[in-house]
Amino acid sequence: MGTTVRVQHGIACPDIGPVCAQRDEPPQHHDQRFWIAELRLQAEYAVTDWLGVELQFPLRSSSTSITYRDLDGNAFVPDQPDIHHRNETLFGAGDPWLSARLRQRFGAFSFSGRLGLTVPLGRTEENPFAAGRAGFEHQHVQFGTGTVDPLLGLEAAHAWERVTARLYGQAQLSLYQSAKSFQAGSRFGGGVAVDFQLIPSLQVGVTAETLTELPERWDGVVEQDGNVGRTDVLLGLAGAWTVAGSTLTLSLRVPVYQHFIVTSSDGGQLKYPGIVQLAFQRPFELLH
């Protein structure tokens, strides 16, 4: 899956960096663009008809570019290295998910639940806000949370002859801070999906969902320029093609409502036009 994110915020001395100790640097505006992609392996082993165990392993890429502007909107190139941002591409593993999935069917109704946890494998950084205040170069991108987070999920579905309706919800709970004094915000998602079987090999679906992420904390503090929490409502469209037992799915989700919790009128806000996802799925029998 992938998306692009734009982040804009104002900054003034002394937060600009060490240059403020040398001269009275005027306030400036930082206009940053991220290109974010994730390749996720999701493998499930069906122990019985009603119980499966699942592993999800993510690989992530974050590429960013930065444009510096004065208060009139004119771009400029700083004459000294910036400690906050840089043009760069980062790549690494995220936190794997381990979970058990339970399923039960009652006629046309089916229910499933997930219970699991995350494994703190993804790279985490030291407190970037403390480093920035001390005048040191730092990194804000976190590939993991640094903590073991519980995972909870529920789904209910009803199938008709050519139509299936699903109601689902999921939570990733961040209950404590990591060894680097970082506590990610808990994440909650839920929505409704309706899938239409047009022909045996082609299915299309529409979705409406809401995603909420609570504020992150460093040393117990919600930093103004960090992730201060957000709620997004997205509408989606997907198409799935099944050939010889394999399924290829292409989907697009577009935000139609975004709410940000900010502590000042110039706090950074992350905005994205949509999320594109391509998935390949293949079930098979294991040899014994």
Stockholm file with secondary structure:
# STOCKHOLM 1.0

chainA/1-288         MGTTVRVQHGIACPDIGPVCAQRDEPPQHHDQRFWIAELRLQAEYAVTDWLGVELQFPLRSSSTSITYRDLDGNAFVPDQPDIHHRNETLFGAGDPWLSARLRQRFGAFSFSGRLGLTVPLGRTEENPFAAGRAGFEHQHVQFGTGTVDPLLGLEAAHAWERVTARLYGQAQLSLYQSAKSFQAGSRFGGGVAVDFQLIPSLQVGVTAETLTELPERWDGVVEQDGNVGRTDVLLGLAGAWTVAGSTLTLSLRVPVYQHFIVTSSDGGQLKYPGIVQLAFQRPFELLH
#=GR chainA/1-288 SS CEEEEEEEEEECTTTTCGGGGTSCCCCEEEEEEEEEEEEEEEEEEESSSSEEEEEEEEEEEEEEEEEEECTTSCEECCSSCCSSCCCEEEEEECCCEEEEEEEEEETTEEEEEEEEEECCCSCCCSCHHHHHHTTCCCCCCCSSCSSCCEEEEEEEEEECSSEEEEEEEEEECCCSCCTTSEECCCEEEEEEEEEEEEETTEEEEEEEEEEEECCCEETTBCCTTSCCCEEEEEEEEEEEEEETTEEEEEEEEEEEEEEECCSSTTCCEEECSCEEEEEEECCCCCCC
#=GC SS_cons         CEEEEEEEEEECTTTTCGGGGTSCCCCEEEEEEEEEEEEEEEEEEESSSSEEEEEEEEEEEEEEEEEEECTTSCEECCSSCCSSCCCEEEEEECCCEEEEEEEEEETTEEEEEEEEEECCCSCCCSCHHHHHHTTCCCCCCCSSCSSCCEEEEEEEEEECSSEEEEEEEEEECCCSCCTTSEECCCEEEEEEEEEEEEETTEEEEEEEEEEEECCCEETTBCCTTSCCCEEEEEEEEEEEEEETTEEEEEEEEEEEEEEECCSSTTCCEEECSCEEEEEEECCCCCCC
//
